[in-house]
């Protein structure tokens, strides 16, 4: 089986050499880097390691469209990763591949283990979204899992290439959640998405309240512009439940973080609502509220 690994990069030199070393121990054929005009030696590190590099202007980067460069490459499976996701062991690709024994599985995504410097809020998020038990999700899962039926993560996810090409890859122009939108289309097409807890990567972020705001503003815009996903399962009850569970978790692990958790939950709610109603916000202001500068349309 030919498996191609795709990693978008931007000034990744501090992380990249280690990532390449671990990836090369996996059962893979090629690594393909899509670099957004890094100003450090990311490209040099990749080329020295014998990795194929495709360079694009930084202003052209887009989470969906950039990854769709995979459509130009022949393979049996595409493995999308981010530059800050590090394989936990040398069995990552092998374990991600196992769910594809079911011919209806078209995506298999990995468990994310928080880095050792992750705070308790981030540890809770990883443990909640990436539990120790694997699951294969289908249309039948919507009643039980709701919006999480369509959850997937391109921080580390493998795609069946023939199906990926058949449906035209990711929806063009998406600034985030291209993985969720693809999973939605696949599941509604009676395909399946596998969460594989045996396939693990190190991946986490200690977000600031500013980071949280920008991220959830963009999530709100995503759901507004792809509202058909909400027609199948709404997000609000899931968000409220997760906020309550986070407070319970922190009360046991680190009560000093409870005020921060309250603030973050409030910021998430406000940012999501503003993003969902982004068309009411002046264009110039939208750009300051978002993580992304090149996608908001007047």
C-alpha angles and dihedrals in degrees: 000000000000112000120184121197117213120197123176108211139193120173090333099151095118092057104023104078091055092046092052092048092054094042091053089060090060129090096264139125107207142006118212121194123201104196123194098213098289116202094207127064097279093120093046091052091051095048092046088054090053094251121149112243130198114189124206133177110269090236090060095059115119125164094231105030095044092052089049087074081088087076088073092058128080116228143127093236136015120212114199118198138166124235093247097052111095122194110249092216142346093275097071098106093037092054095043089054096055099080090059088078081089102074091211093061108099100166132040118183131189137241114254118222115199117244115250092256093057116123122232093262091056092044089055091051092052094045092048098046096036109036127178093256122082122225137184111216126208139158088283089064095065095084092055103031102030114189091358087071087079096042115123135145131223089198079093121352135139122215131198100245100213092054092042089056094042092060095039097253120262122358105271119249100019112146093199143351091047085141093057094046090051091048089050093054092045095050093046086051088059093256125128137239119209126209105203112197093183090064105075139182132180106243135145143127132212096217125201120221087257091054090048092051095051093045095050092043087059091045088055091051090048093056092044092054093041098038093150087080090061089051086071099039131359123223104214100081089046092051093049092048092050092049091053092047090050091055091050091049094049093047087064100037106034120349091187088074094058095094090049090050091052091050093047092049090051091047091049092051095048094043093048092050092048091048092048088054095038094133089070090058120085112259096241091051092050090061092056092049095052134076088221127063105187108056110057111103125209 
